[in-house]
Structure formats: C-alpha cells, structure tokens
C-alpha cells in the first residue's frame, strides 16, 4: 500500500444471511481526500464505512487501513481504530460522563495518555468545535447539534488519520444541521481525510473531492462534485438526484 493511501478496499463483499449488502466494492481513499457517499436507504453505504473500522466484518475481499489488513485479529482491529475516528447518526456519548470526560476517556483508556494531557487535548478540541463552555455539562443538558459536535471532538481527541461520518446530521432538527456541517467543513479545510455518508448535497458540492453514489451494495457512479451533479452518467444516479434535489 503506497504511503498516500489511507484506506484501500478491494472486491469487498458482505452478506446478512441471504442478503448481499456489499457486492465487490472497490474504493481507495487517499490522504487529505474528502469523499461523500450517497445513495438510497439500504444501498450499503453505511455498511461500507462501518467495515473500514471493523464495526462490521466483511466476508470477501480485502480492506487495508493505514497499511494494516483488517481481519479477525483483535490486536489489528484495535490498532486501526486508534487511527480511524467515527461519528454516528446518534451521538453515542456516555450519558453518565461530562462532556470533558467523554473526550478524555478514549485517549486515557486506549492510548495510555495521562489525565493532564488528555484534559489539555480535550479542551483544545472542544474549542476547535466551538463549545468549550459546555465542558462540565452532561450530554442530556446539550442540544442535538451540540452533542454531535462533542462526538466530533471526542473522535478528534484520538488524533485520527481519517474521520468517518455516518449520516451525522440525519437525527438532528433542521436548525441544528448547519452548525454540525460548519464544523465538518472546517475540518475539511484543515486537510482532514474524511469519508462522509450523507444526503447533504450542499455540503458535498462545497467540500467533497469525490462524490460516490451507491445502490444495491455497489458503487454505481463516482466523480468530482461538478460532474456528478451537472452531468450524471447513469439513469439510477439521475433518478436519485432528481428525487433528492426536488425536496
């Protein structure tokens, strides 16, 4: 794997029983690249990025992340997860911990970072997502948008090589979406390698280097945002975009 390839998926397939969720998917993510994956519900897009940090196990093909081949050895999975941040649709914060402790826990538990250093890093990234004043609150005291920004800060505290976003705005009220997208856009401008599953096409136009359309477990089309939105090649892509952009 050449040094600028952060993720390389080759002929990746996955089944849930008889249902084939991924069918021979090939995708390379390079350092500093911002990729947006879109597609209808059940198209395999979330399953694919969950395979990148072994939250889901693929059954065929090969996934290499930062030079580590993902298979069943837990040691390798743990190593990959140290370098791959993940932000979910639902925030998955620890409800019994303050915002600050949510951000400190990962580095202390998995990397052996000292408490003072973890606190310093946590405060830095809470500042980075513009909610340092929420540090001593509990998640239930925050809005959905604030909780999602805490989730982003928590991932950043692990200082990952790449960030995966799995529909990070779909559980938010409309007025809270923009604050999360602004945070993600700011990360992209700073050069963070990002793979985002989202239907936020304005974000895709503004930030993505590549937009990928998936359907029925396969990559149907990919291209730069301008070509993808103005000159889609496949009828399935055209139908999806017409439905999405008409809302």
Secondary structure, 3 states (H helix, E strand, C coil): CCCCEEEEEEEEEEEECCEEEEEEEEEEEECCCEEEEEECCCCCHHHHHHHCCCCCCCCEEEEEECCEECCCCHHHHHHHHHHEEEECCCCCCCCCCEHHHHHHHHHHHHHCCCHHHHHHHHHHHHHHCCCHHHCCCEHHHCCHHHHHHHHHHHHHCCCCCEEEEECCCCCCCHHHHHHHHHHHHHHHHCCCEEEEECCCHHHHHHHCCEEEEEECCEEEEEECHHHHHHCCCCHHHHHHHHHHHCC
